[in-house]
Amino acid sequence: MADITTLDVDAIVNAANSSLGGGGGVDGAIHRAAGPELAVAARVFAPCRTGDAVITSGFGLPARHVIHTVGPVWFGGRQGEADLLARCYMRSLELAGRAGLRSIAFPAISTGVFGYPRDEAAEVAVAAMQGAIDLWSSIEQVVFCCFDPGTAELYRGVMNR
């Protein structure tokens, strides 16, 4: 359990909205901690489609980069949400790998205001990570940064299976 804005890693992943200009939850926290330059740099890439990702500098953050990804809104699991969520993780890893980054931290993408059930999101996140990490040999450390104890325990349980 930690605050993703305080992590000293090569990149943190921002659970962004399509405008990439900041919002609520982890997105707003990252933008506040990074400073106004982050919104200016990210907006160049807007709109960002669900499941896609872009990379910017980390500006005022300890992390040197921010990878912004747009997770799916939960509609009951009947509109391809799992595939889109998995793509968020895979695309973020791809950007980190292509940039030669060694460490990356992810929040629980889409589990806040986008309403994705935490348990299902954890399963998708861990499976996507396991499927994609071998493609990017530069990445040595992947962190699932959970904001609350319940989510952290959930992710630990999924990873331990």
Secondary structure, DSSP 8 states (H G I E B T S, - for coil): ---GGG--SSEEEEEE-TT-S--SHHHHHHHHHH-HHHHHHHHTT-S--TT-EEEEE-TTSSSSEEEEEE----STT-SSHHHHHHHHHHHHHHHHHHTT--EEEE--TTSSTT---HHHHHHHHHHHHHHHGGG-TT--EEEE--SSHHHHHHHHHHHH-
